[in-house]
Amino acid sequence: MNKEDYIKEANKILKHKNAKQIMVKQINKFYEIKDSFTLLKHNYNIGDDVYLKKGTLLHGTYKNIDGLKEIVQTGLVAAFFIQGRNSKYPSSVGVWNLKQDYYLKDYINFYSGGTIRFGGPGKYESKVISYSELPNIINIVSFKDEYHKWDMEQTKEARFMPSLVQNNVQIGIIFDGQSKEIKELLKGDILTDSINDKDAEEFVNPKYYKQFIIDRKNKDDFFTDRESAVLFGIPACFIEGILVGRKYEKDKEMLKEIKELLPNAYICNLDGKVIVK
């Protein structure tokens, strides 16, 4: 599909005038940037620790190499337009949006853990327990006298990115988050208040909309401020690196194929180190 096809599809799917205008504007931005932006080449060497700046965007694809091929060819595009799997935000693409600088190895340790919620009469608190902290779980939950229950689950990142606790996802895409062009696209993030509740309604799964307008104003470690949902998509020209899981790390032919798809991108592993420059 080309730009005109996507705009036609947006006008067919969306009913309200404002929603149509917002989406069409986002599609036009996508193509304007896609056709004009060139990312500066990285300076990493093999063995270097990857350092991610605040605002870096990451996305895991459950289709792995096939998903990467699609994204390189067309960009990361929302399920609305590509018959992707159903989600809470079919109009948008989900990315993890770093809220601070990280060494990649520390970020992976952080998100490969779990999210815990302590509950008590009329109150609760939540926090992320990093992978390296998990052996201390007994100490973490003990002596919480003000709470009478707690529950814990994997972080969202651990499920949808290559991680230390699952091998299903083998491809994570690292997008530049520093340029003025990517910041323009992020104005279309429906998880912020840049788009009001009414205009956002058609961009959200109808079954979830009522809870969505509550949750996005009251974020915690479960409905996190670590993620963005960007209307329409993100062009492949922002890809700076590829994070691979343990299976792909050991597959020389796979690494070669990834490098051929993205000659200017680095490839790194779950230790946060560059393995192909």
Secondary structure, DSSP 8 states (H G I E B T S, - for coil): --HHHHHHHHHHH--SHHHHHHHHHHHHHHHHHHTT---------TT-B-EE-TT-EEEEETTTHHHHHHHHHH-EE-HHHHT----S-TTEEEEEE-SS-EEHHHHHHHHTSEEEEEEETTEEEEEEE-GGGGGGHHHHHTT-TT-SEEEEEE-HHHHHS--SS-SS--EEEEE---SHHHHHHGGGBTTSTTS-HHHHGGGS-TTTHHHHHHHTTS--SSS-TTEEEEESEE-GGGEEEEEE-HHHHT-HHHHHHHHHH-TT-EEE-TTSBEEE-
